[in-house]
């Protein structure tokens, strides 16, 4: 992955300072009014698709144990791990 060019970095820094400066000048009441009038942002993503995988019974047992410790369903843990690994491989 290449670095962001210096001129773009500088432009982004300048824009960030401008936003911070504008935000500092707003009162709490102004911010509240803007939030009341703002539309709710809804991020859409493609629906998930079920996948079947054959796993060793001992692996499934350990997977369920780890998921229980983390307080999430084991299928969600598998999805998280697969996603992390895919990002790692990129």
KOLKENU-741421 format. One record per residue (C-alpha): x, y, z; residue in one letter. Coordinates in steps of 0.5 Angstrom, whole numbers, plus 500, padded with zeros to 3 digits. Example, Ala and Ser with C-alpha at 12.3 -4.5 7.8 and 13.67 -1.06 7.14 Angstrom:
2
u = 525 v = 491 w = 516 rest = A
u = 527 v = 498 w = 514 rest = S
This chain:
90
u = 500 v = 500 w = 500 rest = X
u = 503 v = 507 w = 498 rest = X
u = 503 v = 513 w = 503 rest = X
u = 499 v = 519 w = 502 rest = X
u = 502 v = 524 w = 498 rest = X
u = 505 v = 530 w = 502 rest = X
u = 500 v = 535 w = 498 rest = X
u = 494 v = 531 w = 500 rest = X
u = 496 v = 530 w = 507 rest = X
u = 497 v = 538 w = 508 rest = X
u = 491 v = 539 w = 505 rest = X
u = 487 v = 534 w = 510 rest = X
u = 491 v = 537 w = 516 rest = X
u = 489 v = 544 w = 513 rest = X
u = 481 v = 542 w = 513 rest = X
u = 482 v = 539 w = 520 rest = X
u = 484 v = 545 w = 523 rest = X
u = 478 v = 549 w = 519 rest = X
u = 473 v = 544 w = 522 rest = X
u = 476 v = 544 w = 529 rest = X
u = 476 v = 552 w = 529 rest = X
u = 469 v = 552 w = 526 rest = X
u = 467 v = 547 w = 532 rest = X
u = 470 v = 551 w = 537 rest = X
u = 466 v = 557 w = 536 rest = X
u = 459 v = 553 w = 536 rest = X
u = 455 v = 553 w = 542 rest = X
u = 452 v = 547 w = 546 rest = X
u = 445 v = 550 w = 544 rest = X
u = 447 v = 551 w = 536 rest = X
u = 450 v = 543 w = 536 rest = X
u = 444 v = 541 w = 539 rest = X
u = 439 v = 544 w = 534 rest = X
u = 444 v = 542 w = 529 rest = X
u = 443 v = 534 w = 531 rest = X
u = 436 v = 535 w = 532 rest = X
u = 435 v = 537 w = 525 rest = X
u = 440 v = 532 w = 522 rest = X
u = 438 v = 526 w = 518 rest = X
u = 439 v = 519 w = 521 rest = X
u = 445 v = 516 w = 518 rest = X
u = 444 v = 509 w = 516 rest = X
u = 449 v = 504 w = 513 rest = X
u = 447 v = 499 w = 508 rest = X
u = 451 v = 493 w = 507 rest = X
u = 450 v = 486 w = 503 rest = X
u = 446 v = 481 w = 507 rest = X
u = 450 v = 476 w = 510 rest = X
u = 450 v = 469 w = 507 rest = X
u = 450 v = 462 w = 510 rest = X
u = 456 v = 458 w = 509 rest = X
u = 457 v = 450 w = 511 rest = X
u = 464 v = 448 w = 514 rest = X
u = 466 v = 441 w = 517 rest = X
u = 470 v = 442 w = 523 rest = X
u = 473 v = 437 w = 528 rest = X
u = 468 v = 436 w = 534 rest = X
u = 474 v = 438 w = 539 rest = X
u = 475 v = 445 w = 535 rest = X
u = 467 v = 446 w = 535 rest = X
u = 467 v = 445 w = 543 rest = X
u = 473 v = 449 w = 544 rest = X
u = 470 v = 455 w = 539 rest = X
u = 464 v = 455 w = 543 rest = X
u = 468 v = 455 w = 550 rest = X
u = 472 v = 461 w = 547 rest = X
u = 465 v = 465 w = 545 rest = X
u = 462 v = 463 w = 551 rest = X
u = 468 v = 467 w = 555 rest = X
u = 467 v = 473 w = 550 rest = X
u = 460 v = 473 w = 551 rest = X
u = 458 v = 472 w = 544 rest = X
u = 455 v = 467 w = 539 rest = X
u = 460 v = 462 w = 537 rest = X
u = 458 v = 463 w = 529 rest = X
u = 459 v = 471 w = 530 rest = X
u = 466 v = 469 w = 533 rest = X
u = 468 v = 465 w = 527 rest = X
u = 466 v = 470 w = 522 rest = X
u = 470 v = 475 w = 526 rest = X
u = 476 v = 471 w = 526 rest = X
u = 475 v = 469 w = 518 rest = X
u = 474 v = 477 w = 517 rest = X
u = 481 v = 478 w = 521 rest = X
u = 485 v = 473 w = 517 rest = X
u = 482 v = 476 w = 511 rest = X
u = 484 v = 483 w = 513 rest = X
u = 491 v = 480 w = 515 rest = X
u = 492 v = 476 w = 508 rest = X
u = 491 v = 483 w = 504 rest = X
